Amino acid sequence: MASLNKCEFIGNLGKDPEMRYMPNGNAVASITVACSESWKDKNTGEKVEHTEWVNCTAFGKLAEIMEKYLKKGSKVYVSGKMKTDKYQDKETGKDKYSTKIIANEMIMLDSKGVADTSDAQQQAPAKQDAPAMSGG
């Protein structure tokens, strides 16, 4: 049976990208995207807003692009696959789970220009082949 693991989000960065490097030198960027929605409560008529925070990780060239061009508040489109990691809580020893998106595409959606890039470069999608992942 065929299956599909693809997620797409549009939102704003909650903080600047966090960058690190693996022992082999490959770049890894972590971003958190705020995806908000609002509606009018049927009972009270008041506006209700909900924000879902999406943790995303990118590797290689895509990670480097994120570090260079994104900052807190940047509006982005991110596409990738969902990955859940299992770990043990250090205090209780209980199993916990953390879900994130392994990004393979990102498009900067801000209307204002970014220094050192042309409009064409800013609007072009950045893609990354997903790295080989162990387990799962």
N, CA, C and O atoms as a GROMACS GRO file, in nm:
protein
  544
    1MET      N    1   0.084  -0.118   0.000
    1MET     CA    2   0.000   0.000   0.000
    1MET      C    3   0.089   0.124   0.000
    1MET      O    4   0.189   0.129   0.072
    2ALA      N    5   0.053   0.222  -0.079
    2ALA     CA    6   0.127   0.348  -0.087
    2ALA      C    7   0.096   0.436   0.033
    2ALA      O    8  -0.012   0.426   0.093
    3SER      N    9   0.189   0.522   0.067
    3SER     CA   10   0.165   0.616   0.176
    3SER      C   11   0.229   0.750   0.140
    3SER      O   12   0.310   0.758   0.048
    4LEU      N   13   0.192   0.854   0.213
    4LEU     CA   14   0.242   0.988   0.187
    4LEU      C   15   0.268   1.057   0.319
    4LEU      O   16   0.183   1.058   0.408
    5ASN      N   17   0.387   1.115   0.332
    5ASN     CA   18   0.423   1.192   0.451
    5ASN      C   19   0.468   1.328   0.400
    5ASN      O   20   0.586   1.347   0.371
    6LYS      N   21   0.376   1.423   0.389
    6LYS     CA   22   0.407   1.556   0.340
    6LYS      C   23   0.327   1.658   0.420
    6LYS      O   24   0.206   1.643   0.441
    7CYS      N   25   0.397   1.762   0.466
    7CYS     CA   26   0.335   1.868   0.543
    7CYS      C   27   0.370   2.002   0.480
    7CYS      O   28   0.482   2.020   0.431
    8GLU      N   29   0.275   2.095   0.480
    8GLU     CA   30   0.298   2.229   0.427
    8GLU      C   31   0.245   2.331   0.526
    8GLU      O   32   0.136   2.315   0.580
    9PHE      N   33   0.324   2.436   0.549
    9PHE     CA   34   0.286   2.538   0.644
    9PHE      C   35   0.321   2.676   0.590
    9PHE      O   36   0.422   2.692   0.521
   10ILE      N   37   0.238   2.774   0.621
   10ILE     CA   38   0.270   2.915   0.598
   10ILE      C   39   0.252   2.984   0.731
   10ILE      O   40   0.150   2.971   0.798
   11GLY      N   41   0.355   3.059   0.770
   11GLY     CA   42   0.347   3.130   0.897
   11GLY      C   43   0.467   3.220   0.916
   11GLY      O   44   0.544   3.246   0.823
   12ASN      N   45   0.482   3.267   1.039
   12ASN     CA   46   0.592   3.358   1.072
   12ASN      C   47   0.686   3.293   1.172
   12ASN      O   48   0.643   3.218   1.260
   13LEU      N   49   0.815   3.321   1.157
   13LEU     CA   50   0.914   3.267   1.250
   13LEU      C   51   0.896   3.328   1.388
   13LEU      O   52   0.881   3.450   1.402
   14GLY      N   53   0.896   3.243   1.490
   14GLY     CA   54   0.882   3.289   1.628
   14GLY      C   55   1.013   3.341   1.686
   14GLY      O   56   1.012   3.414   1.785
   15LYS      N   57   1.125   3.303   1.625
   15LYS     CA   58   1.256   3.349   1.668
   15LYS      C   59   1.354   3.330   1.553
   15LYS      O   60   1.321   3.263   1.455
   16ASP      N   61   1.473   3.386   1.565
   16ASP     CA   62   1.575   3.369   1.462
   16ASP      C   63   1.610   3.221   1.449
   16ASP      O   64   1.600   3.146   1.546
   17PRO      N   65   1.651   3.178   1.328
   17PRO     CA   66   1.693   3.038   1.311
   17PRO      C   67   1.808   3.003   1.405
   17PRO      O   68   1.897   3.085   1.429
   18GLU      N   69   1.805   2.882   1.457
   18GLU     CA   70   1.916   2.832   1.540
   18GLU      C   71   2.000   2.741   1.452
   18GLU      O   72   1.950   2.646   1.393
   19MET      N   73   2.130   2.772   1.442
   19MET     CA   74   2.220   2.700   1.352
   19MET      C   75   2.320   2.617   1.431
   19MET      O   76   2.370   2.660   1.534
   20ARG      N   77   2.347   2.498   1.382
   20ARG     CA   78   2.453   2.414   1.438
   20ARG      C   79   2.511   2.332   1.323
   20ARG      O   80   2.459   2.332   1.212
   21TYR      N   81   2.620   2.262   1.353
   21TYR     CA   82   2.686   2.182   1.250
   21TYR      C   83   2.710   2.042   1.303
   21TYR      O   84   2.750   2.023   1.418
   22MET      N   85   2.685   1.942   1.218
   22MET     CA   86   2.710   1.804   1.254
   22MET      C   87   2.862   1.780   1.249
   22MET      O   88   2.935   1.859   1.190
   23PRO      N   89   2.909   1.671   1.310
   23PRO     CA   90   3.053   1.643   1.309
   23PRO      C   91   3.115   1.639   1.168
   23PRO      O   92   3.232   1.670   1.150
   24ASN      N   93   3.034   1.600   1.069
   24ASN     CA   94   3.086   1.594   0.932
   24ASN      C   95   3.083   1.731   0.863
   24ASN      O   96   3.119   1.742   0.746
   25GLY      N   97   3.040   1.836   0.936
   25GLY     CA   98   3.040   1.971   0.881
   25GLY      C   99   2.910   2.015   0.818
   25GLY      O  100   2.896   2.131   0.780
   26ASN      N  101   2.812   1.924   0.805
   26ASN     CA  102   2.683   1.961   0.746
   26ASN      C  103   2.607   2.057   0.836
   26ASN      O  104   2.600   2.038   0.958
   27ALA      N  105   2.549   2.160   0.774
   27ALA     CA  106   2.472   2.260   0.847
   27ALA      C  107   2.334   2.205   0.884
   27ALA      O  108   2.274   2.129   0.808
   28VAL      N  109   2.286   2.245   1.003
   28VAL     CA  110   2.152   2.209   1.050
   28VAL      C  111   2.088   2.335   1.107
   28VAL      O  112   2.144   2.397   1.197
   29ALA      N  113   1.972   2.373   1.055
   29ALA     CA  114   1.900   2.490   1.107
   29ALA      C  115   1.768   2.444   1.166
   29ALA      O  116   1.699   2.358   1.111
   30SER      N  117   1.733   2.504   1.279
   30SER     CA  118   1.604   2.478   1.343
   30SER      C  119   1.526   2.608   1.346
   30SER      O  120   1.577   2.712   1.387
   31ILE      N  121   1.400   2.601   1.301
   31ILE     CA  122   1.312   2.717   1.305
   31ILE      C  123   1.179   2.676   1.366
   31ILE      O  124   1.142   2.559   1.365
   32THR      N  125   1.108   2.775   1.420
   32THR     CA  126   0.974   2.753   1.473
   32THR      C  127   0.880   2.847   1.399
   32THR      O  128   0.899   2.969   1.401
   33VAL      N  129   0.779   2.790   1.334
   33VAL     CA  130   0.685   2.868   1.253
   33VAL      C  131   0.550   2.877   1.325
   33VAL      O  132   0.493   2.775   1.365
   34ALA      N  133   0.501   2.998   1.342
   34ALA     CA  134   0.371   3.022   1.404
   34ALA      C  135   0.265   3.025   1.294
   34ALA      O  136   0.266   3.114   1.209
   35CYS      N  137   0.175   2.929   1.296
   35CYS     CA  138   0.064   2.923   1.201
   35CYS      C  139  -0.063   2.961   1.275
   35CYS      O  140  -0.111   2.886   1.361
   36SER      N  141  -0.118   3.077   1.243
   36SER     CA  142  -0.232   3.131   1.317
   36SER      C  143  -0.359   3.126   1.234
   36SER      O  144  -0.357   3.137   1.112
   37GLU      N  145  -0.470   3.110   1.304
   37GLU     CA  146  -0.601   3.117   1.242
   37GLU      C  147  -0.695   3.190   1.337
   37GLU      O  148  -0.674   3.189   1.458
   38SER      N  149  -0.796   3.252   1.282
   38SER     CA  150  -0.893   3.321   1.367
   38SER      C  151  -1.033   3.299   1.313
   38SER      O  152  -1.052   3.274   1.194
   39TRP      N  153  -1.130   3.308   1.403
   39TRP     CA  154  -1.270   3.291   1.366
   39TRP      C  155  -1.355   3.363   1.469
   39TRP      O  156  -1.306   3.404   1.574
   40LYS      N  157  -1.481   3.377   1.438
   40LYS     CA  158  -1.575   3.441   1.529
   40LYS      C  159  -1.648   3.333   1.607
   40LYS      O  160  -1.705   3.242   1.548
   41ASP      N  161  -1.647   3.343   1.741
   41ASP     CA  162  -1.715   3.248   1.826
   41ASP      C  163  -1.866   3.258   1.800
   41ASP      O  164  -1.922   3.368   1.805
   42LYS      N  165  -1.931   3.145   1.773
   42LYS     CA  166  -2.074   3.145   1.741
   42LYS      C  167  -2.160   3.191   1.857
   42LYS      O  168  -2.264   3.254   1.836
   43ASN      N  169  -2.119   3.162   1.980
   43ASN     CA  170  -2.199   3.197   2.097
   43ASN      C  171  -2.182   3.342   2.141
   43ASN      O  172  -2.279   3.410   2.172
   44THR      N  173  -2.056   3.388   2.142
   44THR     CA  174  -2.030   3.523   2.195
   44THR      C  175  -2.011   3.627   2.086
   44THR      O  176  -2.025   3.747   2.113
   45GLY      N  177  -1.981   3.583   1.963
   45GLY     CA  178  -1.954   3.678   1.855
   45GLY      C  179  -1.815   3.739   1.862
   45GLY      O  180  -1.778   3.820   1.777
   46GLU      N  181  -1.738   3.699   1.963
   46GLU     CA  182  -1.603   3.753   1.978
   46GLU      C  183  -1.504   3.682   1.886
   46GLU      O  184  -1.521   3.564   1.853
   47LYS      N  185  -1.402   3.755   1.846
   47LYS     CA  186  -1.297   3.698   1.763
   47LYS      C  187  -1.209   3.607   1.849
   47LYS      O  188  -1.166   3.644   1.958
   48VAL      N  189  -1.184   3.486   1.797
   48VAL     CA  190  -1.100   3.388   1.865
   48VAL      C  191  -0.979   3.361   1.776
   48VAL      O  192  -0.994   3.345   1.655
   49GLU      N  193  -0.862   3.356   1.836
   49GLU     CA  194  -0.741   3.328   1.758
   49GLU      C  195  -0.667   3.211   1.820
   49GLU      O  196  -0.660   3.198   1.942
   50HIS      N  197  -0.613   3.125   1.733
   50HIS     CA  198  -0.534   3.010   1.779
   50HIS      C  199  -0.406   3.005   1.697
   50HIS      O  200  -0.408   3.021   1.575
   51THR      N  201  -0.294   2.983   1.765
   51THR     CA  202  -0.165   2.971   1.698
   51THR      C  203  -0.107   2.833   1.725
   51THR      O  204  -0.098   2.790   1.840
   52GLU      N  205  -0.069   2.765   1.619
   52GLU     CA  206  -0.002   2.635   1.629
   52GLU      C  207   0.145   2.659   1.599
   52GLU      O  208   0.179   2.717   1.496
   53TRP      N  209   0.234   2.615   1.688
   53TRP     CA  210   0.378   2.632   1.670
   53TRP      C  211   0.436   2.506   1.608
   53TRP      O  212   0.424   2.397   1.665
   54VAL      N  213   0.500   2.521   1.493
   54VAL     CA  214   0.554   2.408   1.418
   54VAL      C  215   0.707   2.414   1.421
   54VAL      O  216   0.767   2.510   1.374
   55ASN      N  217   0.769   2.310   1.477
   55ASN     CA  218   0.914   2.301   1.480
   55ASN      C  219   0.963   2.238   1.350
   55ASN      O  220   0.915   2.132   1.310
   56CYS      N  221   1.060   2.303   1.285
   56CYS     CA  222   1.113   2.256   1.158
   56CYS      C  223   1.264   2.248   1.165
   56CYS      O  224   1.329   2.329   1.231
   57THR      N  225   1.320   2.148   1.098
   57THR     CA  226   1.465   2.131   1.088
   57THR      C  227   1.502   2.118   0.941
   57THR      O  228   1.435   2.048   0.865
   58ALA      N  229   1.609   2.187   0.902
   58ALA     CA  230   1.659   2.180   0.764
   58ALA      C  231   1.807   2.146   0.767
   58ALA      O  232   1.877   2.175   0.865
   59PHE      N  233   1.854   2.085   0.661
   59PHE     CA  234   1.993   2.043   0.652
   59PHE      C  235   2.061   2.105   0.530
   59PHE      O  236   1.995   2.147   0.436
   60GLY      N  237   2.194   2.109   0.533
   60GLY     CA  238   2.274   2.147   0.417
   60GLY      C  239   2.250   2.288   0.369
   60GLY      O  240   2.241   2.382   0.449
   61LYS      N  241   2.239   2.303   0.238
   61LYS     CA  242   2.225   2.434   0.175
   61LYS      C  243   2.098   2.505   0.220
   61LYS      O  244   2.100   2.627   0.242
   62LEU      N  245   1.989   2.431   0.235
   62LEU     CA  246   1.864   2.493   0.282
   62LEU      C  247   1.881   2.552   0.421
   62LEU      O  248   1.830   2.660   0.449
   63ALA      N  249   1.953   2.483   0.508
   63ALA     CA  250   1.980   2.535   0.643
   63ALA      C  251   2.060   2.664   0.634
   63ALA      O  252   2.032   2.760   0.706
   64GLU      N  253   2.161   2.668   0.547
   64GLU     CA  254   2.243   2.788   0.531
   64GLU      C  255   2.162   2.906   0.479
   64GLU      O  256   2.183   3.019   0.522
   65ILE      N  257   2.070   2.879   0.386
   65ILE     CA  258   1.982   2.985   0.332
   65ILE      C  259   1.892   3.039   0.444
   65ILE      O  260   1.873   3.160   0.455
   66MET      N  261   1.837   2.949   0.525
   66MET     CA  262   1.752   2.993   0.636
   66MET      C  263   1.829   3.083   0.731
   66MET      O  264   1.779   3.188   0.772
   67GLU      N  265   1.950   3.043   0.766
   67GLU     CA  266   2.030   3.123   0.859
   67GLU      C  267   2.060   3.261   0.801
   67GLU      O  268   2.057   3.361   0.872
   68LYS      N  269   2.089   3.265   0.672
   68LYS     CA  270   2.130   3.391   0.608
   68LYS      C  271   2.015   3.488   0.588
   68LYS      O  272   2.032   3.609   0.608
   69TYR      N  273   1.896   3.439   0.551
   69TYR     CA  274   1.789   3.528   0.508
   69TYR      C  275   1.669   3.538   0.601
   69TYR      O  276   1.590   3.632   0.588
   70LEU      N  277   1.653   3.446   0.694
   70LEU     CA  278   1.535   3.450   0.780
   70LEU      C  279   1.569   3.511   0.916
   70LEU      O  280   1.682   3.501   0.964
   71LYS      N  281   1.468   3.574   0.976
   71LYS     CA  282   1.483   3.627   1.110
   71LYS      C  283   1.346   3.621   1.178
   71LYS      O  284   1.245   3.594   1.113
   72LYS      N  285   1.344   3.647   1.307
   72LYS     CA  286   1.219   3.647   1.381
   72LYS      C  287   1.117   3.733   1.307
   72LYS      O  288   1.146   3.847   1.270
   73GLY      N  289   0.996   3.679   1.286
   73GLY     CA  290   0.890   3.752   1.218
   73GLY      C  291   0.881   3.726   1.069
   73GLY      O  292   0.779   3.759   1.008
   74SER      N  293   0.985   3.669   1.007
   74SER     CA  294   0.982   3.641   0.863
   74SER      C  295   0.865   3.552   0.828
   74SER      O  296   0.837   3.454   0.898
   75LYS      N  297   0.795   3.585   0.718
   75LYS     CA  298   0.684   3.502   0.670
   75LYS      C  299   0.741   3.402   0.571
   75LYS      O  300   0.809   3.440   0.475
   76VAL      N  301   0.712   3.272   0.593
   76VAL     CA  302   0.766   3.166   0.508
   76VAL      C  303   0.663   3.058   0.479
   76VAL      O  304   0.568   3.036   0.554
   77TYR      N  305   0.687   2.992   0.368
   77TYR     CA  306   0.620   2.866   0.334
   77TYR      C  307   0.724   2.758   0.356
   77TYR      O  308   0.836   2.768   0.305
   78VAL      N  309   0.689   2.653   0.430
   78VAL     CA  310   0.780   2.541   0.454
   78VAL      C  311   0.707   2.412   0.418
   78VAL      O  312   0.592   2.392   0.456
   79SER      N  313   0.776   2.326   0.344
   79SER     CA  314   0.722   2.196   0.307
   79SER      C  315   0.823   2.089   0.347
   79SER      O  316   0.944   2.110   0.336
   80GLY      N  317   0.772   1.976   0.393
   80GLY     CA  318   0.862   1.868   0.432
   80GLY      C  319   0.785   1.748   0.483
   80GLY      O  320   0.665   1.734   0.457
   81LYS      N  321   0.855   1.662   0.557
   81LYS     CA  322   0.790   1.543   0.611
   81LYS      C  323   0.792   1.547   0.763
   81LYS      O  324   0.883   1.604   0.823
   82MET      N  325   0.692   1.486   0.824
   82MET     CA  326   0.681   1.483   0.968
   82MET      C  327   0.768   1.370   1.024
   82MET      O  328   0.774   1.260   0.969
   83LYS      N  329   0.836   1.401   1.135
   83LYS     CA  330   0.920   1.302   1.202
   83LYS      C  331   0.900   1.315   1.352
   83LYS      O  332   0.905   1.425   1.406
   84THR      N  333   0.876   1.202   1.419
   84THR     CA  334   0.857   1.201   1.564
   84THR      C  335   0.973   1.127   1.628
   84THR      O  336   1.004   1.014   1.592
   85ASP      N  337   1.038   1.193   1.724
   85ASP     CA  338   1.149   1.133   1.799
   85ASP      C  339   1.100   1.095   1.938
   85ASP      O  340   1.019   1.165   1.998
   86LYS      N  341   1.150   0.983   1.988
   86LYS     CA  342   1.117   0.936   2.122
   86LYS      C  343   1.240   0.955   2.210
   86LYS      O  344   1.352   0.925   2.169
   87TYR      N  345   1.218   1.005   2.332
   87TYR     CA  346   1.327   1.022   2.427
   87TYR      C  347   1.273   1.001   2.568
   87TYR      O  348   1.152   0.995   2.589
   88GLN      N  349   1.364   0.990   2.664
   88GLN     CA  350   1.322   0.972   2.802
   88GLN      C  351   1.342   1.101   2.880
   88GLN      O  352   1.447   1.165   2.870
   89ASP      N  353   1.240   1.138   2.956
   89ASP     CA  354   1.248   1.255   3.043
   89ASP      C  355   1.356   1.229   3.148
   89ASP      O  356   1.354   1.126   3.217
   90LYS      N  357   1.450   1.321   3.161
   90LYS     CA  358   1.563   1.303   3.254
   90LYS      C  359   1.517   1.297   3.400
   90LYS      O  360   1.579   1.228   3.481
   91GLU      N  361   1.411   1.367   3.434
   91GLU     CA  362   1.365   1.371   3.573
   91GLU      C  363   1.279   1.250   3.609
   91GLU      O  364   1.296   1.190   3.715
   92THR      N  365   1.185   1.215   3.520
   92THR     CA  366   1.090   1.109   3.553
   92THR      C  367   1.125   0.974   3.490
   92THR      O  368   1.077   0.870   3.536
   93GLY      N  369   1.207   0.975   3.385
   93GLY     CA  370   1.240   0.851   3.316
   93GLY      C  371   1.130   0.804   3.222
   93GLY      O  372   1.145   0.700   3.157
   94LYS      N  373   1.021   0.880   3.214
   94LYS     CA  374   0.910   0.842   3.127
   94LYS      C  375   0.941   0.874   2.981
   94LYS      O  376   1.016   0.968   2.950
   95ASP      N  377   0.883   0.794   2.891
   95ASP     CA  378   0.898   0.818   2.748
   95ASP      C  379   0.824   0.946   2.709
   95ASP      O  380   0.711   0.968   2.753
   96LYS      N  381   0.887   1.027   2.628
   96LYS     CA  382   0.826   1.148   2.574
   96LYS      C  383   0.849   1.148   2.423
   96LYS      O  384   0.934   1.075   2.372
   97TYR      N  385   0.772   1.230   2.355
   97TYR     CA  386   0.780   1.236   2.210
   97TYR      C  387   0.790   1.381   2.164
   97TYR      O  388   0.731   1.471   2.224
   98SER      N  389   0.864   1.402   2.058
   98SER     CA  390   0.881   1.534   2.000
   98SER      C  391   0.860   1.522   1.849
   98SER      O  392   0.927   1.443   1.783
   99THR      N  393   0.767   1.599   1.795
   99THR     CA  394   0.738   1.593   1.652
   99THR      C  395   0.789   1.720   1.585
   99THR      O  396   0.771   1.831   1.636
  100LYS      N  397   0.854   1.703   1.470
  100LYS     CA  398   0.904   1.816   1.394
  100LYS      C  399   0.888   1.788   1.245
  100LYS      O  400   0.856   1.676   1.205
  101ILE      N  401   0.909   1.890   1.167
  101ILE     CA  402   0.904   1.878   1.022
  101ILE      C  403   1.047   1.881   0.970
  101ILE      O  404   1.122   1.973   1.003
  102ILE      N  405   1.084   1.783   0.889
  102ILE     CA  406   1.213   1.784   0.822
  102ILE      C  407   1.188   1.857   0.690
  102ILE      O  408   1.130   1.802   0.596
  103ALA      N  409   1.232   1.983   0.684
  103ALA     CA  410   1.203   2.070   0.569
  103ALA      C  411   1.286   2.031   0.448
  103ALA      O  412   1.405   2.003   0.459
  104ASN      N  413   1.220   2.029   0.332
  104ASN     CA  414   1.293   2.010   0.207
  104ASN      C  415   1.266   2.122   0.108
  104ASN      O  416   1.325   2.125  -0.001
  105GLU      N  417   1.177   2.213   0.145
  105GLU     CA  418   1.149   2.330   0.060
  105GLU      C  419   1.107   2.446   0.149
  105GLU      O  420   1.037   2.428   0.248
  106MET      N  421   1.151   2.566   0.110
  106MET     CA  422   1.116   2.687   0.184
  106MET      C  423   1.106   2.801   0.084
  106MET      O  424   1.192   2.816  -0.004
  107ILE      N  425   1.001   2.883   0.097
  107ILE     CA  426   0.985   3.002   0.014
  107ILE      C  427   0.966   3.121   0.107
  107ILE      O  428   0.879   3.119   0.195
  108MET      N  429   1.047   3.224   0.088
  108MET     CA  430   1.034   3.346   0.167
  108MET      C  431   0.917   3.426   0.111
  108MET      O  432   0.913   3.453  -0.009
  109LEU      N  433   0.823   3.465   0.196
  109LEU     CA  434   0.701   3.531   0.151
  109LEU      C  435   0.691   3.678   0.188
  109LEU      O  436   0.592   3.743   0.155
  110ASP      N  437   0.790   3.732   0.256
  110ASP     CA  438   0.786   3.873   0.294
  110ASP      C  439   0.782   3.960   0.169
  110ASP      O  440   0.850   3.932   0.071
  111SER      N  441   0.700   4.065   0.174
  111SER     CA  442   0.689   4.154   0.059
  111SER      C  443   0.804   4.252   0.052
  111SER      O  444   0.839   4.300  -0.056
  112LYS      N  445   0.865   4.283   0.166
  112LYS     CA  446   0.977   4.376   0.165
  112LYS      C  447   1.104   4.302   0.124
  112LYS      O  448   1.120   4.183   0.151
  113GLY      N  449   1.194   4.374   0.058
  113GLY     CA  450   1.318   4.314   0.012
  113GLY      C  451   1.410   4.278   0.126
  113GLY      O  452   1.402   4.336   0.235
  114VAL      N  453   1.497   4.184   0.102
  114VAL     CA  454   1.598   4.143   0.200
  114VAL      C  455   1.733   4.188   0.148
  114VAL      O  456   1.761   4.171   0.029
  115ALA      N  457   1.816   4.246   0.232
  115ALA     CA  458   1.947   4.295   0.191
  115ALA      C  459   2.028   4.184   0.124
  115ALA      O  460   2.019   4.068   0.164
  116ASP      N  461   2.105   4.220   0.024
  116ASP     CA  462   2.194   4.130  -0.048
  116ASP      C  463   2.123   4.024  -0.132
  116ASP      O  464   2.186   3.926  -0.172
  117THR      N  465   1.994   4.041  -0.160
  117THR     CA  466   1.926   3.948  -0.251
  117THR      C  467   1.843   4.028  -0.348
  117THR      O  468   1.794   4.137  -0.315
  118SER      N  469   1.826   3.975  -0.468
  118SER     CA  470   1.735   4.038  -0.563
  118SER      C  471   1.596   3.984  -0.538
  118SER      O  472   1.580   3.884  -0.468
  119ASP      N  473   1.494   4.050  -0.594
  119ASP     CA  474   1.356   4.002  -0.577
  119ASP      C  475   1.340   3.862  -0.632
  119ASP      O  476   1.268   3.780  -0.575
  120ALA      N  477   1.407   3.833  -0.744
  120ALA     CA  478   1.395   3.701  -0.804
  120ALA      C  479   1.451   3.594  -0.711
  120ALA      O  480   1.391   3.488  -0.696
  121GLN      N  481   1.565   3.621  -0.649
  121GLN     CA  482   1.623   3.523  -0.558
  121GLN      C  483   1.535   3.506  -0.435
  121GLN      O  484   1.519   3.395  -0.384
  122GLN      N  485   1.478   3.617  -0.387
  122GLN     CA  486   1.398   3.611  -0.266
  122GLN      C  487   1.273   3.527  -0.288
  122GLN      O  488   1.233   3.452  -0.199
  123GLN      N  489   1.211   3.538  -0.404
  123GLN     CA  490   1.086   3.467  -0.429
  123GLN      C  491   1.106   3.324  -0.476
  123GLN      O  492   1.012   3.245  -0.475
  124ALA      N  493   1.230   3.288  -0.519
  124ALA     CA  494   1.256   3.153  -0.568
  124ALA      C  495   1.253   3.055  -0.451
  124ALA      O  496   1.307   3.084  -0.345
  125PRO      N  497   1.191   2.938  -0.471
  125PRO     CA  498   1.189   2.841  -0.362
  125PRO      C  499   1.328   2.781  -0.340
  125PRO      O  500   1.403   2.761  -0.435
  126ALA      N  501   1.360   2.754  -0.217
  126ALA     CA  502   1.484   2.686  -0.182
  126ALA      C  503   1.448   2.542  -0.152
  126ALA      O  504   1.362   2.515  -0.068
  127LYS      N  505   1.515   2.449  -0.220
  127LYS     CA  506   1.485   2.307  -0.201
  127LYS      C  507   1.608   2.235  -0.152
  127LYS      O  508   1.721   2.276  -0.178
  128GLN      N  509   1.585   2.127  -0.081
  128GLN     CA  510   1.694   2.045  -0.029
  128GLN      C  511   1.652   1.900  -0.036
  128GLN      O  512   1.543   1.866   0.009
  129ASP      N  513   1.737   1.815  -0.091
  129ASP     CA  514   1.710   1.673  -0.083
  129ASP      C  515   1.723   1.629   0.060
  129ASP      O  516   1.818   1.667   0.129
  130ALA      N  517   1.630   1.551   0.106
  130ALA     CA  518   1.633   1.506   0.245
  130ALA      C  519   1.753   1.415   0.268
  130ALA      O  520   1.781   1.329   0.185
  131PRO      N  521   1.824   1.434   0.379
  131PRO     CA  522   1.938   1.347   0.408
  131PRO      C  523   1.891   1.208   0.447
  131PRO      O  524   1.777   1.189   0.491
  132ALA      N  525   1.977   1.114   0.431
  132ALA     CA  526   1.943   0.977   0.473
  132ALA      C  527   1.926   0.977   0.625
  132ALA      O  528   2.012   1.028   0.698
  133MET      N  529   1.818   0.921   0.672
  133MET     CA  530   1.788   0.922   0.816
  133MET      C  531   1.793   0.777   0.864
  133MET      O  532   1.742   0.686   0.798
  134SER      N  533   1.852   0.757   0.978
  134SER     CA  534   1.854   0.622   1.034
  134SER      C  535   1.727   0.600   1.116
  134SER      O  536   1.671   0.694   1.172
  135GLY      N  537   1.686   0.480   1.122
  135GLY     CA  538   1.566   0.445   1.201
  135GLY      C  539   1.439   0.489   1.133
  135GLY      O  540   1.444   0.557   1.031
  136GLY      N  541   1.327   0.451   1.188
  136GLY     CA  542   1.201   0.501   1.154
  136GLY      C  543   1.132   0.459   1.037
  136GLY      O  544   1.021   0.505   1.011
   0.00000   0.00000   0.00000
